[in-house]
Amino acid sequence: MEENKENIKTSEEARRYELGYLITPLLPAEKVSSELTEKVILPLEKLGCMIINQQTPTMMNLAYILYKTIEHKRDKYKQAYFGNIIFSVKPENISKVKDIIDKSGLFLRYLLIIAPTVSTKTGSRSMIKSIRPIKKDSGKDKEVPVVVKEEEIDKEIEGLLTDI
């Protein structure tokens, strides 16, 4: 019983974070997932992170050329693998998470943020109050469809052609 209380405490202390990243396109497509798992996800799990969701890295064209200097060599990239990982961890371990990410050497760029909480509400009261009721149509301004026979259309077309 006491173990359950401790687990609840630790899960309450953990916060949700999201890691969005760009991985170098020099890595072959078949190795991207395995490298990410080996160098980032497994060390995060060893640290005590709980992986909530993970987007598989997919190759995409970048909006602008990205420059990265690695070992005194400046490389430019027009494409990269984009993906994200949502995980929960205690806030005091976030600096260790950043160290794991930096040491992996996989990422061209990354962004680590506190993930927004997902709301289960469908609407708020203030939103509902601002909606005005729809006025019902009285039917006075409705147009009545006119039935036209083929003969009348043919006569009209012939009349237009003779004018030309």
N, C-alpha and C positions, 0 to 999 in steps of 0.2 A: 504494500500500500504506500509506503514511504517512497519507494522507487518511482512510482507513478507521479507523485507530487514533485519530485526532483525533475523528472522529464518534462512535466508541464511548465515548471519554472524556466528551464533552459529554452524551451520552445517559445516562451513569452519574451525572453530576453533577446532572441535572435531577430534580426531585421532582414527584410528582403532587399536584395541588390540585383541590378541587371548589368551585365557586361556585354557591351556591343563592340564588335571588333572587325578589323580588316586583316586578313592573313595574306602573306606574300604569295603572288601567283607563281613563283618559281617552284613551289612544292607541287608534285604531281597530284592530280585529283584523287587518286585512290589512296594516297597517304595522308590527306588532310585530316580526316576524322580520327585516324589512329594516332597521329602526332598530337592533335588537340586533346584526345583522351589521355595519352601518356604524359604529356608535359603540363597540362592544366587541370583537367577534370579529376584525375586520380589524386594529385597533390591537394586539390581543394577538399576532396572527400576525406583525405587523411587528416586535414586540419579541422574537420568537423562541420564542413559545409554540407547542406542538404540541397542537392540539385533539384529544382522545381520544374524547370522547363529548359529545353535546349533546341535551338534552331540549327539545322544542318547547314554548314557553310556552303554557300553557292557562289560560283564565279559570276561577277558582274562588272560592267564597265563603270569606271568612276566618272563623276561629274567634272573633275579637273585632274590634271596630272599631279601625282603625289611624289614628292622627293623624300628619300630616306638615306642617310649616311650610315653605312655599316662598314666597320674596319677601314676607315679613311677612304672609302669609295662611295661616291654619291650616285645612287641609282634612282631612276624615275619609273613610275608605275602608272599605267593607264587602266589596269584591271586589278581586281583583288577578290579574294573569297570573303564574303560578308556573312556574319552569323551573330547569334547572341546566346547568352546563358543567363537564366534567372535562378538565383540560389538564395538561401538564407544562411546567415552566420551571425555570431555575436559581434557587436560593433568593435569590441576591443581586439578582434582578430582581423579586422579589415586591412591593417597595415601589412600583415603577413600574406593576405590575399594579393595585395599589390606587388609584394616581393615575388610571389609565385608567378604572377603574370609577366613581370619584367624579366625574370630569369628564363622564361620559356623561350624567348627569342623568336616566337612565331609571328608576332603582330607587327604590322606596319603602323597602325593606330588602334587605340581602344578608348572606350569611354566607360567608366564605372560610376553608376549612379544608384541612389536609393530608389528602388522600384516603387511606383505608385501602387497604392492599395486598390484592389479591384472591388468596386462597389456592387452590391447585389440589389440596390434600389432601382426601381424602374422609373421613378420620377419624384420630384419634390413638390411640396404643397405650393410653393411660390410659383412654380412652373404651371401647375394646374390652374391656379387662380388667373393667370394671365391669358389663358385661352378663352376666347369669346365664343358664345354659342353661334352656330351657323343659322342664318336667317333662311326660312323656307321661302321658296319661290311661289309667288301667287299665281303665276301662269299667264299674266297679262301680256308680258313682253315676248312670249314664245313665238317663234316663226313656225308657220305651218308649211310642211313640204308641198311643193307644187308638182303635180303629175304631168309629165310632158310626153306626148306620143312621138313615135319615130317619124311619122309623116311630117309633123310640124318641124322637127329638127332638120329633116332633109330639105324642106322648103326654105328654111332660114339659111342653111349652108349654100343652097343654089343662089339665093338672093345676094349673099355676100360675094360669091364668086363672080356673078355678073357685074357687080359694081367695080370689080378690079379691072 
